[in-house]
Amino acid sequence: MSFTAEVKDELSRVEGDLACDMVELSAIMRVCGSLSFSGKRFRVSLATETGAVARTLIKLLHNVYNLTTELTIRRSVLHKTRNYLIVVPEQPRLNPALVQMGILNEDLTIAQDIDTTLVARKEWARAYLRGSFMGGGFVADPHGDAHFELVSQTQQFANALVVIMKRFGIRARVSQRRGSYVIYLKNAQEITAFLVVAGAKKSVCAFEDARMVKSLRNSTNRLVNAELANQRKATTAASDQQELIDELDSKIGIEHLPPALRDFCELRRDHPELSLRELGEASIPPLSKSAVYHRVRRLQELLTDYNANLKINEEQKGHS
């Protein structure tokens, strides 16, 4: 089961009073329903791929309005999922129910906006967001990149949902995609806030746990990569220092170097795996990393001066 399906399954089990149930049903129908009509006779079709949503729709349609429903279940061969089609045929109680849910206006025209009386109370606004997500919401697996979206067929309805979210401090945005409007969140904190508002407390815990594991894994990987990079850098530096020492030994002779530099050369040859800091700690008496690095610089300067003098002497010999 996907994380989205788990969230919807949990939301389908949230208990509310009759008013909250009506508001939740209204939101689900606005998102995943379609109306067909002949004159003033209406018929509603509701499609979903989530069994928990289908179960909730049938329960609310029966309990809140005592409406007759017809259920058809099809299995998608391509996606290996079930598709649930719930049809509410024309019946005397349907039109008044659609008007009360704010799906139809009083004159039986289709409502474009969300009736503000449906979300006047905070618990009703929560129920509306819960129903909207159940009808057409998606939240990515928390082990991956944070992503949340909710699909709407009209920009007006999408903008109205954004306003409701804003009441709870959730800053959603709307984008257009293939004729639909998508309300989206890309911030893990915002997604968590929505799940809390909707009532998915168990899913919030799972979401936070997964995000914490991911964060810990990423931090560990960064530390390991940094340590490996430091080791490669130290190994390369140690190899360069040994080459420097070998060249000085062949040209000048380590025994002719000042005692401090001679001690460093011998210590580096004995411990090719140590970093400068570790070489300093192994010195007698112990030296700071900067003091050891200063000795490396002095060796480089000696070799540079030696090569420069050698070049000058060769040029003088060429002129004589």
C-alpha positions as CSV (number, residue, x, y, z in Angstrom):
1,M,0.0,0.0,0.0
2,S,1.3,3.4,-1.0
3,F,1.8,6.1,1.7
4,T,-1.0,8.1,0.1
5,A,-3.3,5.1,0.4
6,E,-2.3,4.7,4.1
7,V,-3.1,8.3,4.8
8,K,-6.5,8.1,3.1
9,D,-7.3,4.9,5.0
10,E,-6.5,6.6,8.3
11,L,-8.6,9.7,7.3
12,S,-11.5,7.4,6.4
13,R,-11.6,6.3,10.0
14,V,-11.7,9.8,11.6
15,E,-15.0,10.1,13.4
16,G,-17.0,13.4,13.3
17,D,-20.5,14.6,14.0
18,L,-23.2,14.8,11.4
19,A,-22.2,18.3,10.3
20,C,-18.6,17.3,9.8
21,D,-19.7,14.2,7.9
22,M,-21.8,16.4,5.5
23,V,-18.9,18.8,4.9
24,E,-16.4,15.9,4.3
25,L,-18.8,14.3,1.9
26,S,-19.3,17.6,0.1
27,A,-15.5,18.0,-0.4
28,I,-15.0,14.4,-1.6
29,M,-17.8,14.8,-4.2
30,R,-16.5,18.2,-5.4
31,V,-13.0,16.7,-6.0
32,C,-13.7,13.2,-7.5
33,G,-17.4,13.5,-8.6
34,S,-19.1,14.4,-11.8
35,L,-22.7,15.5,-12.4
36,S,-24.9,14.6,-15.3
37,F,-28.4,16.0,-15.6
38,S,-31.5,16.2,-17.7
39,G,-33.5,19.3,-17.0
40,K,-33.5,19.4,-13.2
41,R,-32.9,15.7,-12.7
42,F,-29.4,15.0,-11.5
43,R,-27.2,12.0,-11.3
44,V,-23.8,11.8,-9.6
45,S,-20.8,9.6,-10.5
46,L,-17.9,9.2,-8.1
47,A,-14.6,7.5,-9.1
48,T,-11.7,6.5,-6.9
49,E,-8.9,4.0,-6.8
50,T,-8.8,3.8,-3.0
51,G,-11.1,1.3,-1.3
52,A,-11.2,3.3,1.9
53,V,-12.5,6.4,0.0
54,A,-15.2,4.3,-1.7
55,R,-16.2,2.8,1.6
56,T,-16.4,6.3,3.2
57,L,-18.4,7.7,0.3
58,I,-21.0,5.0,0.5
59,K,-21.2,5.2,4.3
60,L,-21.7,9.0,4.3
61,L,-24.2,9.0,1.4
62,H,-26.3,6.5,3.3
63,N,-25.9,7.9,6.8
64,V,-26.1,11.6,6.1
65,Y,-28.7,11.6,3.3
66,N,-30.1,8.1,3.1
67,L,-29.3,8.1,-0.7
68,T,-29.4,5.0,-2.9
69,T,-26.0,4.1,-4.4
70,E,-24.7,1.7,-7.0
71,L,-21.2,0.3,-6.8
72,T,-19.1,-1.1,-9.7
73,I,-15.6,-2.4,-9.1
74,R,-13.2,-2.9,-12.0
75,R,-9.6,-4.1,-12.0
76,S,-7.1,-2.3,-14.1
77,V,-5.0,-4.8,-16.0
78,L,-2.4,-2.2,-16.8
79,H,-1.9,-0.8,-13.3
80,K,-3.1,-3.9,-11.4
81,T,-5.3,-1.7,-9.2
82,R,-9.0,-1.6,-8.5
83,N,-11.2,1.2,-9.7
84,Y,-14.4,2.0,-7.8
85,L,-17.3,3.7,-9.5
86,I,-20.1,4.8,-7.2
87,V,-23.2,6.1,-8.9
88,V,-25.9,8.1,-7.1
89,P,-29.0,7.8,-9.5
90,E,-31.7,10.4,-9.7
91,Q,-33.9,10.3,-6.7
92,P,-36.1,12.8,-4.7
93,R,-33.5,13.3,-1.9
94,L,-30.6,14.0,-4.2
95,N,-31.3,17.6,-5.3
96,P,-31.8,19.0,-1.7
97,A,-28.6,17.1,-0.6
98,L,-26.6,18.7,-3.4
99,V,-27.8,22.1,-2.5
100,Q,-27.1,21.7,1.2
101,M,-23.6,20.4,0.3
102,G,-22.9,23.5,-1.7
103,I,-22.5,21.6,-4.9
104,L,-25.6,23.1,-6.5
105,N,-26.9,26.7,-5.9
106,E,-30.5,27.3,-4.8
107,D,-31.5,27.7,-8.5
108,L,-29.9,24.3,-9.2
109,T,-27.0,25.7,-11.2
110,I,-23.6,24.3,-10.5
111,A,-21.6,26.1,-7.7
112,Q,-18.1,27.2,-8.7
113,D,-16.8,28.4,-5.3
114,I,-16.9,26.8,-1.8
115,D,-19.9,27.9,0.3
116,T,-18.3,29.8,3.2
117,T,-20.9,28.5,5.6
118,L,-19.6,25.0,5.1
119,V,-16.2,25.9,6.5
120,A,-17.3,28.6,8.9
121,R,-16.1,26.6,11.9
122,K,-12.6,25.3,12.2
123,E,-13.7,21.7,12.7
124,W,-15.8,22.0,9.5
125,A,-12.8,23.5,7.6
126,R,-10.7,20.5,8.8
127,A,-13.4,18.1,7.6
128,Y,-13.4,19.9,4.2
129,L,-9.6,19.6,3.8
130,R,-9.8,16.0,4.9
131,G,-12.5,15.2,2.3
132,S,-10.6,17.1,-0.4
133,F,-7.5,15.1,0.1
134,M,-9.4,11.8,0.2
135,G,-11.0,12.8,-3.1
136,G,-7.9,13.7,-5.0
137,G,-4.8,14.1,-2.8
138,F,-1.4,12.7,-3.1
139,V,1.6,12.7,-0.7
140,A,4.9,11.2,-1.7
141,D,6.6,8.5,0.3
142,P,8.4,10.3,3.1
143,H,11.6,8.4,2.4
144,G,12.0,10.4,-0.8
145,D,11.6,14.0,-1.7
146,A,8.8,15.8,0.1
147,H,5.8,16.4,-2.2
148,F,2.1,16.9,-1.7
149,E,-0.6,17.8,-4.2
150,L,-4.3,18.0,-4.5
151,V,-6.0,18.1,-7.9
152,S,-8.9,20.4,-8.7
153,Q,-10.8,20.8,-12.0
154,T,-11.3,24.6,-11.6
155,Q,-8.9,27.4,-10.6
156,Q,-11.7,29.0,-8.5
157,F,-12.1,25.9,-6.4
158,A,-8.3,25.4,-6.1
159,N,-7.8,29.0,-4.9
160,A,-10.6,28.6,-2.3
161,L,-8.9,25.5,-0.9
162,V,-5.6,27.5,-0.6
163,V,-7.5,30.1,1.4
164,I,-8.8,27.4,3.8
165,M,-5.3,26.0,4.2
166,K,-4.0,29.5,4.9
167,R,-6.3,29.7,8.0
168,F,-4.2,26.9,9.5
169,G,-0.9,28.5,8.6
170,I,-0.3,26.2,5.5
171,R,1.0,28.1,2.5
172,A,0.0,26.2,-0.6
173,R,0.5,27.2,-4.2
174,V,-1.5,26.4,-7.4
175,S,-0.2,25.4,-10.8
176,Q,-1.9,24.4,-14.0
177,R,-1.3,20.9,-15.4
178,R,-3.0,19.4,-18.5
179,G,-6.3,21.2,-18.0
180,S,-6.4,20.7,-14.2
181,Y,-5.2,22.8,-11.3
182,V,-2.9,21.4,-8.8
183,I,-2.5,22.6,-5.2
184,Y,0.9,21.6,-4.0
185,L,3.3,21.7,-1.0
186,K,7.0,20.9,-1.3
187,N,8.0,21.7,2.3
188,A,8.0,18.8,4.8
189,Q,6.8,21.0,7.6
190,E,3.8,22.2,5.6
191,I,2.9,18.7,4.6
192,T,3.1,17.6,8.2
193,A,0.9,20.5,9.2
194,F,-1.7,19.5,6.6
195,L,-1.8,15.9,7.8
196,V,-2.2,17.2,11.4
197,V,-5.1,19.4,10.4
198,A,-6.8,16.7,8.4
199,G,-6.6,14.3,11.4
200,A,-3.9,11.8,10.1
201,K,-2.0,11.6,13.4
202,K,-0.6,8.1,12.9
203,S,0.6,9.1,9.4
204,V,2.2,12.2,10.8
205,C,4.3,10.0,13.1
206,A,5.3,7.7,10.2
207,F,6.1,10.7,8.1
208,E,8.3,12.3,10.8
209,D,10.0,9.0,11.6
210,A,10.9,8.4,7.9
211,R,12.1,12.0,7.5
212,M,14.3,11.7,10.6
213,V,15.8,8.4,9.3
214,K,16.4,10.1,5.9
215,S,18.0,13.1,7.6
216,L,20.2,10.9,9.7
217,R,21.3,8.8,6.7
218,N,22.1,12.0,4.7
219,S,24.1,13.4,7.6
220,T,26.0,10.2,8.0
221,N,26.7,10.1,4.3
222,R,28.0,13.6,4.3
223,L,30.3,12.9,7.3
224,V,31.6,9.7,5.6
225,N,32.2,11.5,2.3
226,A,33.9,14.4,4.1
227,E,36.1,11.9,6.0
228,L,37.0,10.0,2.9
229,A,37.8,13.3,1.1
230,N,40.1,14.3,4.0
231,Q,41.8,11.0,3.9
232,R,42.4,11.2,0.2
233,K,43.7,14.7,0.7
234,A,46.0,13.6,3.5
235,T,47.2,10.6,1.5
236,T,48.0,12.8,-1.5
237,A,49.8,15.4,0.7
238,A,51.8,12.7,2.4
239,S,52.8,11.2,-0.9
240,D,53.9,14.7,-2.2
241,Q,55.9,15.2,1.0
242,Q,57.8,11.9,0.6
243,E,58.6,12.8,-3.1
244,L,59.9,16.1,-1.8
245,I,62.0,14.5,0.8
246,D,63.4,11.9,-1.7
247,E,64.4,14.7,-4.1
248,L,66.1,16.8,-1.4
249,D,67.9,13.7,-0.2
250,S,69.2,13.0,-3.7
251,K,70.3,16.6,-4.3
252,I,71.3,17.9,-0.9
253,G,71.3,15.0,1.5
254,I,69.0,14.9,4.5
255,E,72.0,14.7,6.8
256,H,72.9,18.2,5.7
257,L,69.5,19.7,6.7
258,P,68.9,21.6,10.0
259,P,68.0,19.2,12.9
260,A,64.3,20.2,12.9
261,L,63.9,19.6,9.2
262,R,65.9,16.4,9.4
263,D,63.7,15.1,12.2
264,F,60.6,15.8,10.2
265,C,62.0,14.0,7.1
266,E,62.8,10.9,9.2
267,L,59.4,11.0,10.9
268,R,57.5,11.3,7.6
269,R,59.4,8.4,6.1
270,D,58.7,6.2,9.2
271,H,55.0,7.2,9.2
272,P,53.8,7.7,5.6
273,E,50.1,7.2,6.6
274,L,49.9,10.0,9.2
275,S,48.4,13.4,8.7
276,L,50.3,16.6,9.6
277,R,48.4,16.8,12.8
278,E,49.2,13.2,13.7
279,L,52.9,13.8,12.8
280,G,53.0,16.7,15.1
281,E,51.5,14.6,17.9
282,A,54.2,11.9,17.2
283,S,57.0,14.4,17.4
284,I,59.2,14.8,20.4
285,P,58.4,17.3,21.8
286,P,54.8,17.4,20.2
287,L,54.3,20.1,17.6
288,S,51.2,21.9,16.4
289,K,49.9,21.2,12.9
290,S,51.0,24.7,11.8
291,A,54.5,24.1,13.1
292,V,54.7,20.8,11.1
293,Y,53.3,22.6,8.0
294,H,56.0,25.3,8.4
295,R,58.7,22.6,8.1
296,V,57.1,21.3,4.9
297,R,57.2,24.9,3.5
298,R,60.9,25.2,4.5
299,L,61.7,22.0,2.7
300,Q,59.9,23.3,-0.4
301,E,61.8,26.6,-0.2
302,L,65.1,24.8,0.1
303,L,64.4,22.7,-3.0
304,T,63.3,25.7,-4.9
305,D,66.4,27.7,-3.9
306,Y,68.6,24.7,-4.8
307,N,67.1,24.3,-8.3
308,A,67.3,28.0,-8.9
309,N,71.0,28.1,-7.9
310,L,71.6,25.0,-10.1
311,K,70.0,26.7,-13.1
312,I,72.1,29.9,-12.5
313,N,75.3,27.8,-12.3
314,E,74.5,25.9,-15.5
315,E,73.8,29.2,-17.3
316,Q,77.1,30.7,-16.2
317,K,78.9,27.6,-17.4
318,G,77.2,28.0,-20.7
319,H,78.5,31.6,-21.1
320,S,82.0,30.8,-20.1
